[in-house]
Amino acid sequence: MQWRRNRVATFLFSSKMAKSCCCLAAALALLAIVSVPCSSFRVGRSSSSSSFVRRRGTQFVLDGSPFLFNGFNAYWLMHVAAEPAERPKVSEVLRAAAAAGLTVGRAWAFSDGGDRALQLSPGVYDERVFQGLDFVIAEAQKSGVRLILSLANNYKDFGGRAQYVEWAHEAGVEVNGEDDFYTNPVVRGYYKNHVQKVLTRVNKFTNVTYKDDPTILAWELINEPRCQEDNSGKTVNAWVQEMASYCKSVDERHMVEIGMEGFYGDSMPEKKQYNPGYQVGTDYISSNLIEEIDFSTIHAYPDVWLPGQNEEARTRFVQRWLRSHWDDAEKTLKKPLVFSEFGKSKKDPGYSEHARDVYLDAVFAGVYDLARIGDGSLGGGLVWQLMAQGMESYYDGYEIVLAQDAAARAVLSRQSRLMSVLARTLKVAVADEKEAGRFAPRGGRGTRRERNALHRG
């Protein structure tokens, strides 16, 4: 997420989204029958300590069964945990997330230069901050939350690409700008060294090497990569190929994703119609087709991308954005999709708690419906973002403090229950197909029993 976005468009219901919400209502009726307690959402200490989430075709699987989730962003976890006196805030958020059934969180595993820097200079690390990240992973494991950890930032916040290039400049390397992050061999070497350092880190709290810890769901190469000098996406694509391969050479067990927002590039020109009128130097299709990339991600902030347009136009954009990328996941990439950033800002003119909840319900309806009809090819969504009590200095307008916000807690918990029930019905469908001798690696389209169960109520 580009730092401190000002607004998020109000998400209105179209006929298609209304249809999704009908499915949502049917599933909610099923929930009333199934009555899934919050405690059942948790991964649990024994599972988290022994099992990795993996990809099988367009599904995530855990111990051979479909894995779906509802989740959250909390970029700040390591930064706060670097100060031992502030660690209760980390524990509070992870416990509250788990109680609401949120089983996947996304956070930064980078901080390059500046306040509470993890990487003080190339290859030089602050042990105090690293132990903050150790604490985050250990606490996530206790709470049954799996983590997507991002390894670098496109933006200058917490250092990012600009800091890497500046380090090279200070070392006497001839560089021209931030986009040299992708092409300069010295800078690329700095990044690889960071990957090596993080992935092979031994956690001081658990004594488990990060690359061997299933609490980590996946590594993210970089938050929202962009390249001004090459709109085609080829520069970023070459970097993704190199760095994804390098990550896999260090750690064969974890999944890897890029961190992309979803902008289409030159490999499929017909798809550019779905972009918000411009490109950012990435090619969503070609980069996510790279073999070492396990799943794709999208973000959506239509107020930032479509300034001046009305709420209905922004609504149509988000609906098309999600549906188009899910279609890519199913037909072209043949990998799972995660909607890894979305939210509604309190700084939005006309903001209200009710408007936020309507927006979140609408997004969740789309996530659930596509996960349902795609047999789990849309693995889940990650709301931006959760914070603890007493973190006012970190507020960016999108903050949700579950301990103080019963309405948001109810919306998030409801989606968690829906995704949990759907995962269980997909598991039954797979078992039915196995028994009938029809099982395929992808799990097919599900059985009639699974479909009917979700539409009854």
Backbone torsions as a table, in degrees:
resi	resn	phi	psi	omega
1	MET	NA	128.6	174.4
2	GLN	-66.5	136.2	-165.1
3	TRP	-62.9	139.9	172.6
4	ARG	50.1	57.9	172.8
5	ARG	-60.7	147.1	-173.1
6	ASN	-85.2	-37.3	-172.5
7	ARG	-147.4	158.0	168.6
8	VAL	-131.2	133.9	-175.8
9	ALA	-64.9	145.8	173.3
10	THR	-69.2	131.1	-174.5
11	PHE	-92.9	110.3	-179.7
12	LEU	-93.5	154.9	-179.6
13	PHE	-84.8	124.7	169.6
14	SER	-97.5	179.4	-178.9
15	SER	-63.2	-37.2	-179.9
16	LYS	-67.6	-43.4	179.8
17	MET	-68.1	-33.8	176.5
18	ALA	-60.9	-39.1	176.9
19	LYS	-62.7	-40.6	177.3
20	SER	-60.9	-40.7	-178.2
21	CYS	-68.3	-27.8	173.9
22	CYS	-63.2	-42.7	176.4
23	CYS	-62.3	-39.7	178.7
24	LEU	-60.5	-44.3	-179.2
25	ALA	-63.9	-39.4	178.7
26	ALA	-63.2	-41.2	179.5
27	ALA	-67.9	-35.5	177.3
28	LEU	-62.2	-37.4	176.4
29	ALA	-63.7	-38.6	176.2
30	LEU	-62.5	-37.3	179.6
31	LEU	-61.9	-36.1	180.0
32	ALA	-61.4	-29.3	179.0
33	ILE	-82.5	-44.8	-175.7
34	VAL	-71.5	-38.2	179.0
35	SER	52.1	72.1	-179.1
36	VAL	-87.1	118.4	179.4
37	PRO	-74.0	154.5	-178.9
38	CYS	-58.9	-35.8	-176.4
39	SER	-61.5	-25.3	-178.0
40	SER	-73.9	-13.8	179.5
41	PHE	-72.2	-26.7	-169.0
42	ARG	-67.2	144.1	176.8
43	VAL	-65.0	-40.7	178.1
44	GLY	90.2	147.1	-176.4
45	ARG	-60.4	-45.5	-175.6
46	SER	-65.7	-42.1	179.5
47	SER	-67.3	-44.2	-177.1
48	SER	-64.6	-28.6	-176.2
49	SER	-86.6	-2.9	-174.4
50	SER	-131.7	-16.7	-169.1
51	SER	-126.9	135.0	174.7
52	PHE	-97.1	140.1	168.3
53	VAL	-76.1	133.8	-176.8
54	ARG	-130.1	172.6	176.2
55	ARG	-106.6	134.2	172.4
56	ARG	-129.4	101.0	-175.6
57	GLY	63.3	-124.1	179.9
58	THR	-95.4	11.9	179.3
59	GLN	-114.0	150.4	160.5
60	PHE	-87.7	141.8	178.5
61	VAL	-132.8	148.3	175.1
62	LEU	-132.0	119.4	-176.2
63	ASP	53.9	36.4	176.1
64	GLY	85.2	-5.9	-178.7
65	SER	-107.9	151.7	179.3
66	PRO	-56.4	137.9	179.9
67	PHE	-118.9	112.4	174.9
68	LEU	-118.3	158.9	-175.1
69	PHE	-154.3	161.7	163.4
70	ASN	-120.3	139.3	-171.9
71	GLY	-148.5	-166.4	-170.4
72	PHE	-153.1	160.5	168.5
73	ASN	-102.9	145.1	171.8
74	ALA	-155.1	74.0	-173.6
75	TYR	-55.4	-26.8	-166.7
76	TRP	-84.5	-2.8	-169.3
77	LEU	-54.8	-51.3	-179.6
78	MET	-65.7	-42.2	-177.0
79	HIS	-58.2	-44.2	179.4
80	VAL	-72.2	-42.6	-176.9
81	ALA	-68.2	-13.4	177.0
82	ALA	-62.9	-23.8	174.7
83	GLU	-101.6	109.8	-175.8
84	PRO	-52.7	-33.2	-178.8
85	ALA	-67.9	-19.5	-178.3
86	GLU	-97.6	-2.1	-175.7
87	ARG	-62.6	-27.8	175.9
88	PRO	-56.9	-26.5	176.6
89	LYS	-64.9	-39.7	177.7
90	VAL	-63.3	-47.1	-179.8
91	SER	-62.1	-40.3	179.8
92	GLU	-59.6	-48.1	-177.0
93	VAL	-66.6	-42.0	-178.3
94	LEU	-67.2	-39.5	177.3
95	ARG	-66.5	-43.2	-179.6
96	ALA	-65.8	-39.0	177.5
97	ALA	-61.7	-47.4	-179.7
98	ALA	-62.1	-38.6	179.5
99	ALA	-65.0	-28.3	176.9
100	ALA	-89.4	7.7	177.2
101	GLY	80.6	12.9	179.5
102	LEU	-84.3	113.6	-170.5
103	THR	-108.6	-1.1	176.8
104	VAL	-134.6	131.6	175.8
105	GLY	-124.6	153.0	179.5
106	ARG	-122.6	133.1	-176.0
107	ALA	-150.7	167.3	179.5
108	TRP	-84.1	136.8	168.4
109	ALA	-115.3	39.3	177.2
110	PHE	-146.8	152.0	168.1
111	SER	-169.2	102.6	-168.0
112	ASP	-107.8	103.4	-177.0
113	GLY	74.1	167.2	176.1
114	GLY	83.3	-161.7	-175.3
115	ASP	-67.6	131.5	179.8
116	ARG	48.9	46.9	-179.1
117	ALA	-68.6	135.6	170.6
118	LEU	-75.0	-49.7	179.0
119	GLN	-103.5	106.6	-176.7
120	LEU	-72.1	-37.1	176.7
121	SER	-159.1	169.8	-175.0
122	PRO	-53.4	117.1	177.4
123	GLY	81.6	0.0	-179.4
124	VAL	-112.8	122.0	-171.1
125	TYR	-122.6	149.6	176.5
126	ASP	-91.1	111.4	-176.6
127	GLU	-60.1	-34.2	179.0
128	ARG	-60.3	-42.8	-179.5
129	VAL	-72.4	-38.6	176.9
130	PHE	-60.1	-38.8	177.4
131	GLN	-68.3	-25.8	171.7
132	GLY	-62.5	-43.5	176.9
133	LEU	-66.7	-38.1	174.3
134	ASP	-54.6	-46.5	-177.8
135	PHE	-62.7	-43.2	179.8
136	VAL	-57.8	-47.6	-178.3
137	ILE	-65.6	-41.9	179.7
138	ALA	-64.1	-41.5	179.1
139	GLU	-69.6	-36.5	176.2
140	ALA	-62.2	-41.3	178.8
141	GLN	-61.6	-41.4	179.1
142	LYS	-64.0	-36.2	-176.8
143	SER	-86.1	-7.0	-178.2
144	GLY	76.6	28.5	177.7
145	VAL	-107.3	129.2	174.9
146	ARG	-94.6	151.5	-170.8
147	LEU	-118.6	136.3	163.5
148	ILE	-98.9	118.9	-175.7
149	LEU	-110.5	122.4	-179.0
150	SER	-89.6	139.7	-170.4
151	LEU	-101.0	-9.9	179.2
152	ALA	-164.0	168.5	-179.3
153	ASN	-124.1	139.7	173.0
154	ASN	-69.2	-31.5	-173.0
155	TYR	-95.1	172.2	-176.3
156	LYS	-78.3	-14.2	177.3
157	ASP	-61.0	131.5	-177.3
158	PHE	60.1	30.0	174.6
159	GLY	99.1	-76.1	175.2
160	GLY	67.1	-164.5	-178.2
161	ARG	-57.0	-39.3	-176.8
162	ALA	-60.6	-39.2	-179.7
163	GLN	-67.1	-40.4	177.7
164	TYR	-59.4	-45.2	-179.0
165	VAL	-67.9	-37.4	178.1
166	GLU	-64.8	-39.7	176.1
167	TRP	-58.9	-42.3	178.5
168	ALA	-64.3	-42.3	178.4
169	HIS	-59.9	-43.7	179.0
170	GLU	-64.1	-25.6	178.5
171	ALA	-86.5	3.9	178.0
172	GLY	89.8	10.9	179.3
173	VAL	-82.2	137.7	178.3
174	GLU	-78.3	112.0	179.2
175	VAL	-130.8	155.9	-175.1
176	ASN	-111.9	-24.0	-177.5
177	GLY	175.1	-176.8	-174.5
178	GLU	-60.2	-30.7	-177.9
179	ASP	-69.1	-11.9	173.0
180	ASP	-66.1	-14.0	173.9
181	PHE	-52.9	-36.9	-176.1
182	TYR	-84.2	-22.0	-168.7
183	THR	-119.4	-29.5	-176.2
184	ASN	-72.1	127.2	-175.6
185	PRO	-64.1	-32.3	178.4
186	VAL	-67.7	-44.9	-179.9
187	VAL	-66.1	-41.1	177.5
188	ARG	-61.7	-35.1	176.8
189	GLY	-66.2	-38.7	175.7
190	TYR	-58.6	-44.4	-178.8
191	TYR	-64.7	-44.4	179.1
192	LYS	-61.1	-38.7	177.7
193	ASN	-61.8	-38.1	178.0
194	HIS	-65.7	-43.6	176.8
195	VAL	-56.9	-48.8	-179.6
196	GLN	-59.3	-43.8	-176.3
197	LYS	-65.2	-44.5	-177.0
198	VAL	-72.1	-48.5	-174.3
199	LEU	-66.0	-26.7	-178.6
200	THR	-102.0	9.0	177.8
201	ARG	-64.9	136.2	174.3
202	VAL	-97.1	119.6	-177.2
203	ASN	-65.4	125.2	-177.5
204	LYS	-71.1	-20.2	-179.9
205	PHE	-90.5	-34.2	-175.8
206	THR	-110.4	-14.7	-175.8
207	ASN	62.6	23.6	178.1
208	VAL	-108.9	132.3	175.9
209	THR	-67.5	139.5	-177.1
210	TYR	-52.6	-42.6	-176.1
211	LYS	-68.4	-11.3	178.1
212	ASP	-107.1	7.1	-173.3
213	ASP	-102.6	112.8	180.0
214	PRO	-71.7	-6.6	172.6
215	THR	-61.0	-30.2	175.7
216	ILE	-82.1	118.5	-179.3
217	LEU	-79.3	-40.9	-176.8
218	ALA	-163.0	158.9	170.5
219	TRP	-99.5	136.0	174.0
220	GLU	-105.5	127.9	-174.5
221	LEU	-65.2	-44.9	-177.7
222	ILE	-163.7	139.4	178.0
223	ASN	-73.8	116.9	174.7
224	GLU	51.5	63.9	178.5
225	PRO	-60.1	140.1	175.7
226	ARG	-145.4	155.5	-179.8
227	CYS	-146.0	113.1	-176.8
228	GLN	-74.1	-29.0	-172.8
229	GLU	-81.4	-14.4	-175.9
230	ASP	-144.1	93.7	-179.0
231	ASN	-69.7	-15.1	-176.6
232	SER	-68.6	-23.9	-176.4
233	GLY	91.7	-4.4	-176.0
234	LYS	-68.5	-35.7	179.5
235	THR	-64.8	-49.2	178.2
236	VAL	-63.9	-37.9	-178.6
237	ASN	-61.2	-43.0	179.3
238	ALA	-64.3	-39.0	178.5
239	TRP	-65.6	-43.5	179.2
240	VAL	-60.6	-43.4	179.3
241	GLN	-59.0	-46.2	-179.0
242	GLU	-65.4	-46.2	-173.3
243	MET	-78.5	-33.8	175.2
244	ALA	-64.3	-41.8	177.6
245	SER	-63.1	-39.9	180.0
246	TYR	-66.0	-44.0	177.8
247	CYS	-56.7	-44.7	-179.3
248	LYS	-67.1	-29.2	178.4
249	SER	-70.6	-27.6	178.0
250	VAL	-87.3	-36.2	-173.2
251	ASP	-140.1	103.7	-177.5
252	GLU	-86.1	-10.0	-169.6
253	ARG	-94.2	-29.2	-176.9
254	HIS	-92.9	152.4	173.2
255	MET	-74.9	156.7	178.2
256	VAL	-128.6	135.2	172.3
257	GLU	-132.1	167.2	-170.5
258	ILE	-87.6	-44.9	-173.3
259	GLY	104.1	18.3	-174.6
260	MET	-74.5	155.1	175.4
261	GLU	-83.5	-24.4	177.2
262	GLY	116.9	8.8	-177.1
263	PHE	-70.1	132.8	179.9
264	TYR	-82.3	151.1	-179.2
265	GLY	-123.9	-152.8	-170.1
266	ASP	-78.2	-13.8	-176.1
267	SER	-68.5	-28.4	176.9
268	MET	-135.5	79.8	-176.1
269	PRO	-54.5	-31.9	-178.5
270	GLU	-65.2	-19.4	-179.7
271	LYS	-82.1	-14.5	-177.5
272	LYS	-63.4	-17.7	178.0
273	GLN	-61.9	-22.0	-179.6
274	TYR	-85.0	-15.8	176.9
275	ASN	-66.1	157.2	-179.8
276	PRO	-82.7	45.4	173.7
277	GLY	86.9	4.4	178.8
278	TYR	-158.9	171.6	176.5
279	GLN	-120.1	161.7	-178.5
280	VAL	-123.8	16.2	177.5
281	GLY	85.6	23.3	175.3
282	THR	-127.3	156.7	175.4
283	ASP	-124.9	98.1	-173.6
284	TYR	-55.7	-41.8	-175.6
285	ILE	-71.0	-56.4	-173.9
286	SER	-62.4	-39.1	-177.9
287	SER	-70.5	-39.2	-179.5
288	ASN	-78.9	-10.3	172.1
289	LEU	-78.3	-13.0	179.2
290	ILE	-57.8	132.4	-171.6
291	GLU	-57.2	-37.9	-175.8
292	GLU	-75.4	-9.6	176.5
293	ILE	-87.4	123.4	-172.4
294	ASP	-90.2	-29.7	177.7
295	PHE	-155.2	161.1	-178.1
296	SER	-104.2	160.0	178.0
297	THR	-132.5	154.0	170.5
298	ILE	-135.8	153.4	171.1
299	HIS	-121.3	162.7	177.7
300	ALA	-150.5	117.9	173.9
301	TYR	-136.6	76.4	-171.5
302	PRO	-64.8	-25.0	178.1
303	ASP	-66.6	-35.1	179.0
304	VAL	-77.7	-39.7	-174.7
305	TRP	-80.9	-26.6	-175.7
306	LEU	-124.8	61.3	-178.3
307	PRO	-63.4	140.2	177.4
308	GLY	88.2	-11.6	179.1
309	GLN	-87.3	154.7	-178.1
310	ASN	-79.9	172.5	-174.3
311	GLU	-65.2	-34.9	179.8
312	GLU	-64.9	-42.1	178.8
313	ALA	-64.3	-39.8	179.1
314	ARG	-67.5	-35.7	176.6
315	THR	-61.7	-47.6	179.5
316	ARG	-60.5	-38.1	179.3
317	PHE	-61.2	-49.3	-177.2
318	VAL	-63.0	-39.8	179.1
319	GLN	-63.2	-44.8	178.4
320	ARG	-66.7	-39.1	-179.0
321	TRP	-59.2	-49.5	-178.9
322	LEU	-66.6	-47.2	-177.5
323	ARG	-64.4	-41.4	-179.3
324	SER	-62.4	-43.8	-177.8
325	HIS	-73.4	-31.6	173.5
326	TRP	-65.2	-40.2	177.1
327	ASP	-61.4	-40.4	175.4
328	ASP	-59.4	-45.5	-178.7
329	ALA	-59.9	-41.0	-178.3
330	GLU	-72.0	-46.6	-166.6
331	LYS	-101.9	-32.5	-173.1
332	THR	-107.8	-54.9	-177.7
333	LEU	-75.8	-36.0	-176.5
334	LYS	55.8	44.1	178.2
335	LYS	-139.9	160.6	178.5
336	PRO	-67.6	160.0	176.5
337	LEU	-121.1	141.5	174.0
338	VAL	-125.9	129.0	174.7
339	PHE	-86.9	91.9	-161.9
340	SER	-96.0	-1.0	171.5
341	GLU	-152.4	127.0	170.3
342	PHE	-165.4	153.2	178.7
343	GLY	-178.0	177.6	177.3
344	LYS	-132.5	128.4	-172.8
345	SER	-88.2	139.1	173.8
346	LYS	-67.1	-15.6	178.1
347	LYS	-82.4	-5.4	179.7
348	ASP	-67.3	129.8	176.0
349	PRO	-56.1	132.4	-179.5
350	GLY	80.9	10.1	-179.6
351	TYR	-60.1	141.1	169.7
352	SER	-147.8	158.2	178.1
353	GLU	-60.1	-38.7	178.7
354	HIS	-63.7	-44.6	179.3
355	ALA	-61.6	-39.7	176.8
356	ARG	-61.9	-45.0	-177.8
357	ASP	-66.6	-36.1	175.3
358	VAL	-62.8	-43.9	178.4
359	TYR	-60.3	-49.8	-179.1
360	LEU	-62.9	-41.4	178.3
361	ASP	-60.9	-38.8	-179.4
362	ALA	-67.1	-44.5	177.1
363	VAL	-62.2	-45.6	-179.8
364	PHE	-62.9	-34.8	177.6
365	ALA	-62.0	-42.5	177.9
366	GLY	-65.0	-42.2	178.8
367	VAL	-61.9	-48.4	-178.7
368	TYR	-61.8	-47.0	-174.7
369	ASP	-63.7	-41.8	179.6
370	LEU	-72.6	-33.0	173.7
371	ALA	-63.1	-38.1	-178.2
372	ARG	-69.1	-52.3	-175.2
373	ILE	-75.0	-17.5	178.7
374	GLY	-99.5	12.2	-180.0
375	ASP	54.3	39.0	175.5
376	GLY	92.5	9.9	-179.7
377	SER	-69.6	-21.9	167.5
378	LEU	-100.2	104.4	-168.4
379	GLY	-72.6	-28.6	-179.2
380	GLY	162.4	-179.0	179.9
381	GLY	-128.4	153.8	-179.3
382	LEU	-126.4	106.7	-178.1
383	VAL	-71.0	144.8	173.1
384	TRP	-103.6	113.8	-1.1
385	GLN	-157.6	161.4	178.6
386	LEU	-94.8	143.8	174.4
387	MET	-138.9	165.1	179.4
388	ALA	-95.2	170.2	174.0
389	GLN	-66.5	145.3	177.6
390	GLY	79.4	22.6	-179.7
391	MET	-114.7	33.3	-174.9
392	GLU	-56.0	-32.9	-178.5
393	SER	-67.2	-15.2	179.4
394	TYR	-96.3	-7.7	-172.9
395	TYR	-60.4	137.2	177.4
396	ASP	-123.5	6.6	-178.2
397	GLY	101.7	-23.0	-177.2
398	TYR	-98.3	-3.3	-171.0
399	GLU	-60.5	139.3	172.6
400	ILE	-125.2	119.6	177.4
401	VAL	-106.4	100.2	-171.0
402	LEU	-59.6	-34.2	-178.9
403	ALA	-66.0	-19.9	-177.0
404	GLN	-114.5	0.9	-169.9
405	ASP	-132.5	84.6	-177.0
406	ALA	-64.5	-33.3	-178.4
407	ALA	-65.9	-48.4	178.7
408	ALA	-64.2	-39.0	179.1
409	ARG	-60.1	-39.0	179.5
410	ALA	-67.7	-42.5	179.4
411	VAL	-62.8	-46.3	-178.8
412	LEU	-67.7	-40.8	179.5
413	SER	-63.8	-39.3	179.6
414	ARG	-62.0	-44.8	178.3
415	GLN	-65.0	-36.7	177.8
416	SER	-61.2	-42.7	179.0
417	ARG	-64.6	-42.5	179.5
418	LEU	-60.1	-46.9	-178.1
419	MET	-67.9	-34.0	177.5
420	SER	-66.1	-45.0	178.9
421	VAL	-64.9	-41.0	179.6
422	LEU	-62.2	-42.2	177.9
423	ALA	-60.3	-38.4	-179.6
424	ARG	-70.0	-37.3	178.3
425	THR	-69.8	-35.2	175.7
426	LEU	-65.6	-36.0	177.1
427	LYS	-62.8	-42.2	176.9
428	VAL	-62.9	-40.6	-179.5
429	ALA	-63.0	-42.4	178.0
430	VAL	-62.3	-42.6	179.0
431	ALA	-62.7	-40.4	178.1
432	ASP	-61.8	-42.7	-178.6
433	GLU	-67.9	-38.0	176.9
434	LYS	-61.6	-45.7	-178.7
435	GLU	-62.6	-35.2	-178.2
436	ALA	-86.5	-2.2	179.3
437	GLY	77.2	20.0	-176.6
438	ARG	-108.3	8.1	-172.2
439	PHE	-67.7	129.5	173.2
440	ALA	-118.9	156.5	-176.5
441	PRO	-52.7	-34.4	-176.7
442	ARG	-81.8	-19.3	-178.9
443	GLY	93.0	4.3	176.1
444	GLY	61.6	-152.4	179.7
445	ARG	-101.1	10.9	-179.4
446	GLY	86.7	161.4	-179.2
447	THR	-90.4	164.9	176.2
448	ARG	-61.3	-33.8	179.2
449	ARG	-59.8	-43.6	179.7
450	GLU	-65.1	-45.1	-178.5
451	ARG	-63.9	-45.0	-178.4
452	ASN	-64.9	-36.7	-179.3
453	ALA	-61.2	-37.2	-178.0
454	LEU	-80.4	-18.1	-179.3
455	HIS	-101.3	-9.3	175.8
456	ARG	-76.4	-154.1	-179.6
457	GLY	107.0	NA	NA
